[in-house]
């Protein structure tokens, strides 16, 4: 067998120019959005990190050397320069070229910021009160330089990692409407019409059969790229093909002639493709080992264990992320009222056995996620309490049952029944009438056997406490479109309850404003808590780690989401003939421009 620890094998060989690499992607999430101003319901690894980022480079690029740091060589923006008072930051843009010959400029940056200023609510990383709302002024210093003046002094590290990192420069050629060129980069009044035009050009983002995507490659809009790749074709079946951007100005120009991404529909299908080998008919050179097919336990989740696929080398990608199940606090039925009760959320968390899942289901490739800050890669950001293994809500159906009984539920039956309604001590809480049954629908992505086992164990343990979890498997892309952020209206009833897409959130800096601040873009369930908002606000203005620790320990106890076992985003399986794959990016990015066939 090939050990997972041999991930650096062959890196000293000579790269060969040319060739095609085919990658079999995870099931359920074909790219649905090409316009990088991605709405919350389509924020995800497949859309952003594996698709858009290959073509449209962000202002700052992170993690290229395998560490959670900025890579200025790969970034469009130079290192930020701050004023003495700590309020104004200036960013110079490198003179890279768009594929149509246009030079990257300050206007390209301002185009994006103006979109956020007007349409922020439709961008998945927008947080009300934060960038660009927290600016008192911004604009162009020179053709290649912009400035941003903030309303108070913030952590410079946080500004770079969580604010400036949201910017993707957009080409002047996109600044238009059906009527012709516009000026959204210089006039906020033009933004709405330009946004509507660009959204129309990509087609319906929730339509699984969106025919627009077959025309993206030839679009006069989407064919203008800044990254190392451009789209050659996208079929209705979900096959995505990239070719090198011949005009790419940055470092690390592609060796390959073509990079293809093919869909899979289950972990079983992925494993069969890998077993056939990279040289088989329709063979794949890059895929992933489904955790349910690991044959022997991993000694360490970052290093991995023995590889059952001898023609491939395993590269675990442990991303700086957390994983969780979302709860819909905006559900207009009694379920939303139940989620508003901290004790019910605590009972749910106490019914999920992370440790057994790590050991028996994920074969040691996973690890317990204690709260809102990633446990791996190891950093100083994890609070001492959680770093040392302390967990305010250990697995205990008995404790979950006791919580429910202490708050007005009869747990002698499952689902438990509310017998003490009201808002006083020992009562169930506001909006929960007598006779309410504690029954919740939990939908999760299909095609992942390990996740199914986790969900089934969660269901069984919750039933011991009196909570009925009704499980339903759903195709991934449909799941995130239907169970996304919403507010109840006549046309959007917003009745989803619990949702698990087998993922979570990858951070740059884990301060939490994107996930748990009121009305934040990544706050899928619309959780709101004034104390959480206050603690988060303190983390963004201070580099004091104790402030970050206080925030995360509070969130771990309040459980606005149900934390689930964490594991590498992908156990990459890479053909032994392929080089240039490492180091592995801890933010989930991929860099096929670095891949090559060995001579």
NORCORDA-V188648 format. One record per helix or strand of 2 or more residues. SS is the DSSP state (H for helix, E for strand). FROM is the first residue (numbers start at 1). LEN is the number of residues. If there is no record, write none. Layout:
SS:FROM:LEN
SS:FROM:LEN
This chain:
E:2:2
H:4:3
E:15:2
E:20:5
H:40:3
H:45:11
H:72:3
E:81:2
E:88:6
H:106:17
E:135:8
E:145:6
H:156:11
H:172:3
E:176:2
E:180:2
H:188:15
H:211:8
E:229:6
E:240:5
E:258:5
H:267:10
E:286:3
H:291:3
E:306:2
E:312:6
E:321:7
H:334:6
H:342:9
H:354:8
E:366:2
H:384:4
H:397:10
E:409:2
E:417:2
E:439:7
H:449:17
E:468:7
H:476:7
E:498:3
E:504:3
H:513:4
H:530:12
H:545:14
E:562:2
E:566:2
E:570:6
E:578:2
H:592:3
E:596:3
